[in-house]
Amino acid sequence: QVQLVESGGDLGQPGGSLRLSCAASGFPFSISVMSWYRQPPGKEREMVATITGTGSVINYADSVKGRFTISRDNAKKTAYLQMNNLKPEDTAVYYCRTTRLGVPHWGQGTQVTVSS
């Protein structure tokens, strides 16, 4: 079955960097669109970044453009989210997402807290 396991969440300082990973299994990773979402405290979940199977098409939320970079390693079946110049408003639970046969699948989430 589809499994997505996020890691890398931590306490980060404003202006600092964190790198999230999403280890995938149970589906054809290299042809699957992978996305990162986040859910800030008390708010709805929102899309952060999306990358196609080959990495040829990438989209970002306006709030993270120029600071976050999504990437993937198809050989390792892992997606990444490099987060630079962190801001307090980046505090959220970050989720990895894919869709298989029209059904969305989510990881368990990893907590990112940005605070001095």
N, C-alpha and C positions, 0 to 999 in steps of 0.2 A: 504494500500500500504506500501511498505518498507520505513521505516524512520530510519535514523541514525543521531543522534545529538551528536556532540562532545562538550566537555567542558574541562576546566582546563588549557587552554593555558594562558601564562603569560610571563612577563619579568623575566628571571632567570639569576643568576650569574654563571660564570664559576666555575665548581666544585659543583654547587648546584643541587637541585632535583626539579622535577615537576611530577605531576601525571595527566595524561589525562584520561577522561572517554568517553565512547561512549554508549549512551542509544539507544537501538534498539526496534523496534516494526514493526508489519505487516508481519512477517515471522517466521518460526520455528527456533528460535534463538539457541536452545540447540543442534541442529544437523547441524548448519551452521558454516562453516569456517569464521573466522573474521580476518581481517588484518588491520594493520596500515601502511599508506603510508605518505610520506612527500614531499613537493615541496619547495626547497630552492629558494631564490630570483634569477630569471634569469636562473633557471635550470629546468630540467624535473622532473616529479614526480617519486619517487622511493619507492620501498617496504622497510619497516622498520622491520616488524615482522608479523608473521602469527600464528594462533592457531586454532586447530581443535575443533569440538564441545565438545568433552570430555576433551580437554586440553592435550591429550596424545601425540600429535605431535606439536612441536613448532619450528619455524625457525626464524632466525634473519639475517639481513644484517650484513656483516662483520664489518661495521663501528660502529655498536652499540652493538656488542656482549660483554657481561661482564658488560655493563653499563645500558642497558634497559631490562625491564622484561614485557612481555605481559601476561595478565591473563584475566579471565572471571568469572562472576558470573551468571550462567544460571537461577537461581531463580529470579535475578533482571534484567535479559536480558541486561546486561551491560558488555562491554569489557573495559579493562584498559591498559594503557601503563605507567609503572613506569620508569621514566628517571632519572638516577643518574649520577654524575660526568659529568654534562653538559659541552659541549664545544661550542665555538662560531659557529662552523660549523654545529651544530644542529639547528641553526636558520632556521625556515621553517614554512609553513602552514602544519599542520598535519591533515590527513584525515583518517576516518574510512571507511572500505570497506567490503562488502559482495557480494556474487553472489547468485542470486535466479533464478532457471530455466535457467541457462546459461547467465543471464543478470547481469552485475556488477551494484552495487548500491553504491553511495558515500554519505557521509555526507557533510555538508557545510564547514567543516574545522575549525580549531582553531589555532591561531597564537602563536608560541613559538619563543621568541627572547632571545638569550643568549648573554649578554653583561655586562661588569663591568661599 
